[in-house]
Amino acid sequence: ILKDRGNRNMEGAGRLHIYCGDGKGKTTAATGLAVRAAGSGMKVLFVRFLKNENSSELRILESVEQIELLHTRKPFGFYSRQEENVKSEIKAANEELWRTALEKAGSGKYGLLVLDEFMAADNYGMIPHDEAVQFLKHRPAGLEVVLTGRNPSDDIKEAADYISEIQKVKHPFELGVKARRGIEY
């Protein structure tokens, strides 16, 4: 499934997008692009690493015929708050998700692959970093890929065609306001 994309300057070549930073809206931006792609008839594979199934965008994404969602089989909660035995289970579940995503992405069925919270999965060692970099550099020709999350590594940034950094300037969370359904999740 790891084919050289050839000339990156070709008009039809798929591009690599990164939505990163400490601000709100990385997944929202990826969701918007997925909806845009689906609206143009493109088949979308939307893979959710490290996310519980409580996010409101899921209902709308699941209702779009052109979008296929993948996530772990069970929600785990925040990785950093888990005991070591649960962290091992989370890692195994996300490694399995990565393998499934690679297999599906290599099938040629999809025009857009969204890897939501890719950076967290990568930074926590839940996916094999070198393999991920090789996939991103040699992804199937024409496959557009979106990565979201904080703190992309330098080699991931180097592979990117677009990098949009979303910066938090002010957020109600700083005042103790909890996340609100439909707005933050």
C-alpha positions in Angstrom: 0.0 0.0 0.0 3.0 2.3 0.2 3.4 3.7 -3.3 5.5 6.6 -4.2 3.2 9.6 -5.1 5.6 10.8 -7.8 5.7 14.5 -8.5 4.1 16.4 -5.7 3.5 19.4 -8.0 1.0 17.5 -10.1 -2.4 19.1 -9.9 -4.2 15.8 -9.1 -1.7 14.7 -6.4 -3.2 14.4 -3.0 -1.9 16.8 -0.4 -1.2 16.5 3.3 -2.9 18.9 5.6 -2.1 19.5 9.3 -4.5 21.3 11.7 -2.4 21.8 14.9 -2.0 24.1 17.9 -3.5 24.6 21.3 -6.7 26.3 20.0 -10.2 25.1 19.6 -11.3 23.9 16.2 -8.8 21.4 14.8 -11.4 18.6 14.6 -14.0 21.1 13.5 -11.8 22.2 10.5 -11.2 18.5 9.6 -14.9 17.8 9.8 -15.6 20.8 7.6 -13.2 19.6 4.9 -14.7 16.1 5.1 -18.1 17.4 4.5 -16.9 19.6 1.6 -15.1 16.6 0.1 -18.2 14.4 0.5 -20.4 17.1 -1.0 -18.2 17.0 -4.1 -18.7 13.2 -4.4 -15.4 12.2 -2.8 -15.4 9.1 -0.5 -14.0 10.0 2.9 -12.4 7.8 5.6 -12.6 9.6 9.0 -10.5 7.9 11.6 -10.7 9.0 15.3 -7.8 8.2 17.6 -8.2 8.7 21.3 -11.7 10.1 21.2 -14.7 9.0 23.2 -17.9 8.6 21.3 -19.6 11.6 22.9 -18.8 14.2 20.2 -21.8 15.8 18.6 -20.3 15.9 15.1 -20.5 12.1 14.9 -24.3 12.1 14.3 -23.9 14.3 11.3 -20.9 12.5 9.9 -22.6 9.2 10.2 -25.5 10.5 8.2 -23.4 11.4 5.2 -23.3 8.4 2.8 -19.8 9.4 1.4 -18.2 9.4 4.9 -17.0 6.2 6.7 -16.1 6.6 10.4 -13.6 4.4 12.2 -12.8 4.5 15.9 -11.7 2.2 18.7 -14.3 -0.4 19.8 -14.7 1.1 23.2 -14.2 4.5 24.7 -11.4 4.9 27.3 -11.4 8.5 28.5 -8.3 10.7 28.7 -5.1 8.7 28.2 -3.1 10.7 30.7 -5.5 9.9 33.5 -5.4 6.1 33.0 -3.6 3.4 35.0 -0.8 1.6 33.1 -2.8 -1.5 32.4 -5.5 0.6 30.8 -2.9 2.6 28.8 -1.6 -0.7 27.4 -5.2 -1.5 26.3 -5.6 1.9 24.8 -2.3 1.6 22.9 -3.3 -1.8 21.5 -6.7 -0.5 20.4 -5.2 2.5 18.6 -2.5 0.3 17.0 -5.3 -1.9 15.6 -7.2 1.2 14.4 -4.0 2.4 12.7 -3.6 -0.9 10.9 -7.2 -0.8 9.7 -6.8 2.8 8.5 -3.7 1.8 6.5 -5.5 -1.1 4.9 -8.5 0.9 4.0 -6.5 3.9 2.8 -4.5 1.7 0.5 -7.7 0.2 -1.1 -8.1 3.1 -3.6 -11.7 3.7 -2.5 -11.1 7.0 -0.7 -10.2 10.5 -1.9 -9.8 11.9 1.6 -8.4 10.3 4.8 -8.8 12.2 8.1 -6.7 11.0 11.0 -8.2 12.9 13.9 -6.0 13.2 16.9 -3.2 11.7 14.9 -0.5 13.8 16.7 -1.6 12.6 20.2 -1.6 8.9 19.0 1.8 9.5 17.5 3.3 11.4 20.4 2.0 8.8 22.9 3.6 6.0 20.8 0.3 4.4 19.9 1.2 4.2 16.2 4.7 3.3 14.8 6.1 6.8 14.1 8.6 5.8 11.3 5.9 3.7 9.5 3.5 6.7 9.8 6.0 9.1 8.3 6.7 6.6 5.4 3.0 6.2 4.8 2.5 10.0 4.7 5.4 10.6 2.4 4.5 7.7 0.0 0.7 7.6 0.4 -1.4 6.5 -2.6 -1.4 9.0 -5.4 -4.4 11.3 -5.2 -5.2 10.6 -1.6 -5.7 13.8 0.4 -4.8 13.3 4.1 -5.7 15.5 7.1 -3.9 15.2 10.5 -5.1 16.9 13.6 -3.7 17.4 17.0 -1.1 19.3 19.0 2.7 19.2 18.6 3.4 17.6 15.3 6.9 16.2 15.0 9.4 18.0 12.7 9.4 15.1 10.2 5.6 15.1 10.0 5.6 18.9 9.4 8.2 18.5 6.7 6.0 16.0 4.9 3.0 18.4 5.0 1.7 20.6 2.1 -0.6 22.7 4.4 -0.1 23.5 8.0 -2.7 25.5 9.8 -1.9 26.4 13.4 -4.9 27.2 15.6 -3.8 29.3 18.5 -5.7 29.8 21.7 -5.9 33.4 22.6 -8.7 33.2 25.1 -11.0 30.3 26.1 -13.8 30.1 28.8 -12.1 26.9 30.2 -9.5 29.3 31.8 -12.4 30.6 33.9 -13.6 27.2 34.9 -16.4 26.9 32.3 -16.9 23.3 31.3 -17.1 22.0 27.8 -20.6 22.5 26.3 -22.4 20.0 24.1 -22.7 21.2 20.5 -19.9 23.8 21.0 -16.8 22.1 22.4 -18.0 18.5 21.9 
